[in-house]
Amino acid sequence: MLALGACATASGIEACIGPLCVSSTVSMEPRELPAKANAPITLSSITRVRSKEGTPPTLGSIDFMIDKNGRVNNKDFPVCTLAKLKGTTPSQARKRCAGALVGKGTGKALVTMPGRAPFQISSPISFFNAAPTGGKLTLIAHAYETVPAPQALLVPIVVERIAKGRYGFHVAVEMPEIAGGFGAATLAEAKVGATRKVNGKKVGFLGAHCSGGRLQVEGVLTFTNGDRFPTTLTSPCHTPD
């Protein structure tokens, strides 16, 4: 097993373990935030995986902690269920659960099947607000694949509240099998942070205030071959003059 010995602190970073390379970025808008009260934000992230020697290994899980100066406002948004999303295409899913849609993105994977040259597949990714799981905030990530057969990929994402120094939320995601086990994720783009009007007031699914000039995320990507990529990413913020 190989492990990355040091992590970096930045808005974006790339690191390699042997032939496997991972790059990640995170950004937040707007960057001007109140010093105390939370204001609506959108949080964007991009993760790329590549190998210098062909197909990268399979990404098994993503585990990360989110800055305690943020907030998830799930109560002011409708919820969607796994039952409603089962078997849906991206457009069908977004139509069925339009009010619960809190984020969008794109996923790509490299597929290596016996008897075929490697090829790339791509899918829109949707994030829906869901009912709490055991009292914990929950999202459902929806993607869609057509090989080896058409199907929706549904991943529950449970957000646990924690008190660990800089961090106030913990998320552990087990990645789904892609293309019947023949696919390896190469790109994940996500932008989360829908807004809506509640009693005439604009509210956001995500909110934050600025403390220490930044918001911070710390995570670990773990691959099925044992490679682990720990990273700390920050997005700068400032308070009004």
KALIN-V602006 format. One record per residue. N is the residue number from 0. RES is the residue in one small letter. PSI is psi in whole degrees, -180 to 180 (999 if undefined). Layout:
N_RES_PSI + N_RES_PSI
//
This chain:
0_m_136 + 1_l_144 + 2_a_143 + 3_l_121 + 4_g_-24 + 5_a_146 + 6_c_161 + 7_a_153 + 8_t_115 + 9_a_173 + 10_s_-16 + 11_g_146 + 12_i_148 + 13_e_138 + 14_a_153 + 15_c_142 + 16_i_106 + 17_g_-129 + 18_p_-13 + 19_l_127 + 20_c_139 + 21_v_133 + 22_s_142 + 23_s_143 + 24_t_154 + 25_v_142 + 26_s_154 + 27_m_142 + 28_e_139 + 29_p_165 + 30_r_-20 + 31_e_118 + 32_l_157 + 33_p_160 + 34_a_-23 + 35_k_-62 + 36_a_144 + 37_n_141 + 38_a_152 + 39_p_140 + 40_i_163 + 41_t_140 + 42_l_124 + 43_s_143 + 44_s_148 + 45_i_127 + 46_t_129 + 47_r_140 + 48_v_131 + 49_r_161 + 50_s_139 + 51_k_-7 + 52_e_50 + 53_g_-134 + 54_t_130 + 55_p_161 + 56_p_167 + 57_t_132 + 58_l_122 + 59_g_-41 + 60_s_157 + 61_i_128 + 62_d_123 + 63_f_158 + 64_m_146 + 65_i_145 + 66_d_137 + 67_k_-14 + 68_n_12 + 69_g_177 + 70_r_142 + 71_v_118 + 72_n_75 + 73_n_-20 + 74_k_-24 + 75_d_10 + 76_f_143 + 77_p_163 + 78_v_154 + 79_c_164 + 80_t_160 + 81_l_-37 + 82_a_-40 + 83_k_-30 + 84_l_-14 + 85_k_126 + 86_g_8 + 87_t_148 + 88_t_168 + 89_p_-44 + 90_s_-38 + 91_q_-42 + 92_a_-45 + 93_r_-28 + 94_k_-43 + 95_r_-35 + 96_c_46 + 97_a_-43 + 98_g_-26 + 99_a_-2 + 100_l_115 + 101_v_-3 + 102_g_157 + 103_k_162 + 104_g_-167 + 105_t_138 + 106_g_142 + 107_k_152 + 108_a_151 + 109_l_125 + 110_v_129 + 111_t_102 + 112_m_148 + 113_p_133 + 114_g_1 + 115_r_148 + 116_a_147 + 117_p_141 + 118_f_161 + 119_q_140 + 120_i_156 + 121_s_151 + 122_s_143 + 123_p_147 + 124_i_136 + 125_s_143 + 126_f_123 + 127_f_140 + 128_n_135 + 129_a_168 + 130_a_147 + 131_p_149 + 132_t_109 + 133_g_35 + 134_g_0 + 135_k_142 + 136_l_140 + 137_t_138 + 138_l_162 + 139_i_123 + 140_a_133 + 141_h_128 + 142_a_174 + 143_y_135 + 144_e_157 + 145_t_-5 + 146_v_142 + 147_p_-12 + 148_a_151 + 149_p_132 + 150_q_153 + 151_a_138 + 152_l_118 + 153_l_125 + 154_v_110 + 155_p_137 + 156_i_110 + 157_v_129 + 158_v_115 + 159_e_132 + 160_r_133 + 161_i_169 + 162_a_90 + 163_k_83 + 164_g_-119 + 165_r_-16 + 166_y_146 + 167_g_-5 + 168_f_144 + 169_h_136 + 170_v_130 + 171_a_122 + 172_v_123 + 173_e_121 + 174_m_142 + 175_p_159 + 176_e_132 + 177_i_133 + 178_a_48 + 179_g_24 + 180_g_-3 + 181_f_0 + 182_g_143 + 183_a_123 + 184_a_136 + 185_t_-19 + 186_l_136 + 187_a_114 + 188_e_136 + 189_a_142 + 190_k_113 + 191_v_137 + 192_g_54 + 193_a_157 + 194_t_157 + 195_r_166 + 196_k_129 + 197_v_116 + 198_n_40 + 199_g_3 + 200_k_137 + 201_k_124 + 202_v_151 + 203_g_149 + 204_f_-37 + 205_l_141 + 206_g_161 + 207_a_161 + 208_h_164 + 209_c_123 + 210_s_122 + 211_g_14 + 212_g_13 + 213_r_160 + 214_l_146 + 215_q_144 + 216_v_135 + 217_e_130 + 218_g_168 + 219_v_127 + 220_l_126 + 221_t_128 + 222_f_158 + 223_t_-15 + 224_n_2 + 225_g_-12 + 226_d_139 + 227_r_136 + 228_f_97 + 229_p_138 + 230_t_141 + 231_t_122 + 232_l_142 + 233_t_153 + 234_s_123 + 235_p_151 + 236_c_165 + 237_h_158 + 238_t_158 + 239_p_146 + 240_d_999
//
